[in-house]
Amino acid sequence: MAEIRVRPATAAEVERVLAFWKEAARGVSVSDDSQGVTRLIERDPEALLLAERDGELVGTVIAGFDGWRCHLYRLAVAPAWRRRGVATALVEAAELRFAAVGGRRVDAMVLEDNERARRVWAALGYGRQRDWARWVKPLPR
C-alpha cells in the first residue's frame, strides 16, 4: 500500500497516540498513559511504529525487542482504514525491525475474546501457542 508511511513515533506524539488508541484499540493496559508511552519512546525510540496517510494517523503497533525475544503489542487500525493493508504494513515494518536487530521469533499479544484481531493475526501468519499462558502481576506505583 504505497500511500501508507510507517515510521517511529516521537515523544511529542504521545497524546496523539493515546487519543488514537481510545478510538481504534480494544482494551486498556496499565501502561496506556502519558508516562508509560513516553517511557517506551525514551527507552526504545524505534519501538512504537505509526502508520500515516497524508499526516493522518491510521494505525499503530509496538514492536518491542528485549534482546532475546520480539514482542508485538497494540496493533490498532482506525476503523475507516481496516481491511486496507494498514495492519500488514505495520507488522511487516515490525518484522523488518526485528530481523535487523537479530530477532528470531515474534510473539503478539492478542485479547482472547477479540475475534477480529485473532483473524487478522492468523491472516498474517501467526498462530496461537496453546501450551503457554501469560501470567501477570501489576507492580505498585
N, C-alpha and C positions, 0 to 999 in steps of 0.2 A: 504494500500500500504506500505509494510514493508520497502522498500528501501528509502522511503522519511522520513526525520527527520525534525520536526518542532521545532524551538527554537526562543527565543527573539534575536533581533539584538543588536549589541553593537555600541557604538559611533564610534569605529574605522571602521565600515562598512557603514557609511553614503554615501560616494561617490559610493561605490559598489551598494547600493540600488538605488541611483539616476540614475546611468547608466542603471540598470536593468529596471527601470520604463520607460526610453526612448524607450527601446526595447519592453517591454511587456505590459505596461499600455496604456490606452487610455485617452486622455485629460490631462490637466495640471492644478494643483491647485496653488494658491498663496503661499502655504506652501511648494511646491516642490523645495526646495533649501537646501543647507547645513545647514543653520541656522535653518530652520523650522524642519528638520528631527532630527538634534542634540537636539533641544529644546524638541521635543517629547520624545526622548530616555532619556534625563535627567529628565524630569518630571515624566515619567512613563516607567521605563525600561522593563516592560513586554508587552507593547502595540504593538510594531512593531514585528510581527512574520515573520520569514523566513522559507521557505521550501527548503531543500537542498537534493541533492543526490550526494554522494561521493564528497562533498565540492562544487558542482556546485549549484548556486542559481537558483531555478526553480520556485519559487513563493513567494508572499508576501501578507500580509493583516495587516491592522492596526485595532487592537481590543481595542478601547478606552472606558473607563468607567469613567464617571464624578461623580460617587457616587449616581446617580439617574437612568441613562439610559446607555444602552450598544450600542455602535456605531461601525459599520464596514466600513472601508474605504480602498481604494487602494488594493482590491483583484486583483492581477495580476499574470498571469501564463505565463511562457516562451512559445512562440508559439510551439516549438517542444515537449512540455510537456502537452499540452492541451488534455483533454479527457482521462487523465491517473490517475485521482484521486487526483491531487495536490490541486485543489480548495476545494474539500471535506475535505482533511486532514487539510488544513488551517482553514476552517470555523469550523470544529469540535474542533480543538485546541482552537480557539477563544471562542466558546461556553462553553468549559470546564473552561476557564479562567473566563468568566462571571459568571458561576454558583459558582465558588469558592469565588468570591467577593460579592455574593448575588444579582447579576443582575436578573431582572425579565422579561425584554423584550429587544429584539435586533432589531435595525434598520440598514439597509445597504444603503449606498449612491451609486446610480446606475445612470449613464448618461441615460437620456431619450431616446436618439437615438442609444444606444448601444444594438442592438438586441441580440447579442451573450451573453452579460452579463445578460440581462434580462432572457434569457433561463437558464443560469447557476443558478441564484438566485432562479428561480421558481423550478428547479430540486432539490435544497437544502431545499425546504420547505418554502421559503419566498414569500410573496405576496405584490403587490403594494398597498399602502394605499392611496386610491383615495380622501379621504376627507381632506387631508393635503397637503400643498405646502411648499416648502422650500423658505424662504426669506433670502437674504444675503446682507451684506454690507462690503466691504473691509475696513479695518482700515488703517489710514495713517501710513506710515513707519517712 
